[in-house]
Amino acid sequence: MFLRLPLLLIALFSFTSHAQTIKESYAFAVIGEPKYAINFTHFDYVNPAAPKGGTMTMSAIGTFDNFNRFAMRGNPGARTDALYDTLFTTSDDEPGSYYPLVAEMARYADDYSWVEISLNPQARFHDGSRMKASDVVFTFNKFMTEGVPQFRLYYKGTTAKAVSPLTVRIELGTPGKENMLSLFSLPVMPEAFWRDHKLNEPLPRPPLSSGPYKISAWRMGQYITYTRVKDYWAADLPVNRGRWNLDTIRYDYYLDDNVAFEAFKAGAFDLRTETSAKNWATRYIGKNFTNGHIVKESFANDSTQDTRWMAFNIQRPIFSDRRVREAITYAFDFEWMNKALFYNAYSRVNSYFINTEYAARDYPKADELTLLAPMKKDLPPEVFTSIYQPPVTKGDGYDRQNLLKAGELLDAAGWTIKDRQRVNVKTGKPLRFELLLPSGGNDQWVMPFKHNLARLGITMDIRQVDNSQATSRLRSRDYDMMPRVSRASPWPSSDLQIAWGSDYIDSSYNAPGVKSPVIDALINKIILAQGDKEKLIPLGRALDRVLTWNYYMLPMWYMASDRVAWWDKFSHPAQRPLYSMGFDTWWYDVNKAAGLPAERR
């Protein structure tokens, strides 16, 4: 306190033309105000009286080889991202909120150039040692020196230091509200353990951690068991009350999702989320469903959704031409696939901000045109004149008109038909590429897509690899085309620079390999406008138009509902959070379990 007083006086009585105002708060929101007041007792979507106990067994597809979520190689185990408590945590019924966890409160400059974070003196690691400001500083510096390149780029120029045993001061290299708030989700890692381990290298054994669960048993590549920490220091904090109710959570690994499904029906694990509409409609049958031992439930989800796309690697010469990418998009018959394969369960993706007001679902307005006009020469003309909509078919499996349009685009791009195959008019090389698929996923759509491409004279080879190899090839961008998930975003955030920015060209998140001054300029404006909804709406819509009309990725689909099946021995609150499935609020129900066969309780 005595050290901070002179700094405070200097800030308040500076001889500069602008006096810096210092603020403080216990909770924060990116846009607007936090939902929960300072005296709240628990989140609205939990049952604060939920009983503790019981076991839930889950499944994971593939394998794992280490316990470090932040390693630059390898395949970390399920749930290892939740081993550590973070400075602040979020609620699942509002976007962009931050509530105290390891931190108690924060003081900050009104221009977001610095922040001082006070830690909860009760915060402990699992060995009983206290979390200190020095651990926070160590963690930050560890990420800056050994973390992913995205972190180092994002926080370039930012420094952290301990000004007291329980106070951290962070000076931001690039001042900004979102830049400050994004650091609030920093995990606090114990210096005593990690000083002797590399953050970018795999860990063969579980690290010292701090969250509500710790790893109690495992067999590498086969299973991980998490046990609830009975003396967890943060169990009674408002952000945790009613959560983390299960004594044990186990993840069993399966190499194939079909095998996993059969194991679920037989009772090998307890809960399954289903992404395949066909499976949901046709395979969730049998005596255990009929007699109510397994519950099926579909939850409507109107929040912004993860969406599925296929990324073109535009750094490959074959996909550098926008016309080629657009032509291939015409060969993807969503309407037929949705009807024939997916029981009309999916909706077509037409925006990177689906289910938000930032999606460009109308003709560009004056404020968008003002933003885009200086970039006109570098943009497709459709950005200014049209509403983006993926090609639509009749759903009969053969839409000749779309294929004719695709053919015209390919002809214009210099790919002509010779002996029923598309060849380059200059080189004579065939139009041939490889689709890289992670194993164990839903790939029913692949063969119809390949068939339509063949009608255009295009050869698509299919390569299926395990998850570890798929991750490795993604990181090195060693692929022509591969399916990707665009994560839900309630608003255009600074994370966009990681997904699309030129500075992050070597980031695995920038799957198409986009390097565009236009996109960089829009993202920079978005970063400066964080917290200002009025400015973010035209910026988000303008960026959406640029991304979609450039055909960097082929739009596939999204699912507006969540499908979950579970053995009937769990209960959950009546209110479901808007932005998650809320599994952390479920509890083992002994009364329901009593109705199951003894071996399934």
Buried (B, 14 or more C-beta within 10 A) or exposed (E): EEEBEEBEEEBEEEEEEEEBEBEEBBBBBBBEEBBBEEEBEBBEBBBEEBEEEBBBBBBBBBBBBBBBBBBBBBBBBBBBEBBBBBBBBBBBBBBBBBBBBBBBBBBBBEEBBBBBBBBBEEBBBBEEBBBBBBBBBBBBBBBBEBBBBBBBBBBEEBBBBBBBEBBBBBBBEBBBBBBBBBBBEBBBBBBEBBEEBBBBBBBEEBBBBBBBBBBEEBEBBEBBBBBBBEEBBBBEBBBBBBBBBBBBBBBBBBBEBEBBBEBBBEBBBBBBEBBBBBBBBEBBEEEBBEEEBBBEEBEEBEBBBEBBBBBBBBEBEBBBBBBBBBBBBBBBBBBBBBBBBBBEBBBBBBBBBBBBEBBBBEEBEEBBBEBBEEBEEBBBEEBBEEEBEBBEBEBEBEBEEBBEBBBEBBBEBBBBEEEEBBBBEEEEEBBBBBBBBBBBBBBBBBEBBBBBBBBBBBBBEEBBBBBBBBBBBBBEBEBBBBBBEBEBBBBBBBBBBBBBBBBBEEBBBBBBBBBBEBBBBBBBBBBBBBBEEEBBBBBBBBBBBBBBBBBBBBBBBBBBBBBBBBBBBBBBBEBBBBBBBBBBBBBBBEEBBEBBEEEBB
